[in-house]
């Protein structure tokens, strides 16, 4: 006789894999946040630099 596990138990992840998956998602979210913040900061810096350059050219 072979014992079959139910489909529900077969696809259930262990606690270790759940923690790994959750921490990976959290890390991915943090990386995405840092990338967005960096891009936002660089965009603001570029706009500021362009405005200063434009004002300097108008004065000249």
C-alpha positions in Angstrom: 0.0 0.0 0.0 1.2 3.4 -0.9 0.2 6.4 1.1 -0.8 9.4 -1.0 -0.7 12.9 0.4 -3.6 15.2 -0.3 -3.0 17.8 -3.0 -3.3 20.5 -0.4 -0.4 19.2 1.7 1.7 18.5 -1.4 1.9 22.1 -2.4 2.3 23.6 1.0 5.6 25.3 1.6 7.6 24.8 4.8 8.1 27.7 7.2 11.7 28.1 6.0 10.6 28.6 2.4 7.9 31.0 3.5 10.4 33.1 5.4 12.8 33.1 2.4 10.0 34.1 0.0 8.8 36.9 2.3 12.2 38.3 3.0 13.0 38.2 -0.8 9.8 40.1 -1.5 10.7 42.6 1.2 14.2 43.0 -0.2 12.9 43.5 -3.7 10.5 46.2 -2.5 13.3 48.0 -0.7 15.5 47.9 -3.8 12.7 49.2 -5.9 12.1 52.0 -3.4 15.8 53.0 -3.4 15.9 53.0 -7.2 12.8 55.2 -7.4 14.2 57.6 -4.8 17.5 57.8 -6.6 15.9 58.4 -9.9 13.6 61.1 -8.4 16.5 62.8 -6.7 18.6 62.8 -10.0 15.6 64.2 -11.9 15.2 67.0 -9.5 19.0 67.7 -9.6 18.9 67.8 -13.4 15.9 70.2 -13.4 17.7 72.5 -10.9 20.9 72.5 -13.0 19.0 73.2 -16.2 17.2 76.1 -14.5 20.4 77.6 -13.2 22.0 77.2 -16.6 19.1 78.9 -18.3 19.1 81.8 -15.8 22.8 82.2 -16.3 22.4 82.3 -20.1 19.6 84.9 -19.8 21.8 87.1 -17.7 24.6 86.9 -20.2 
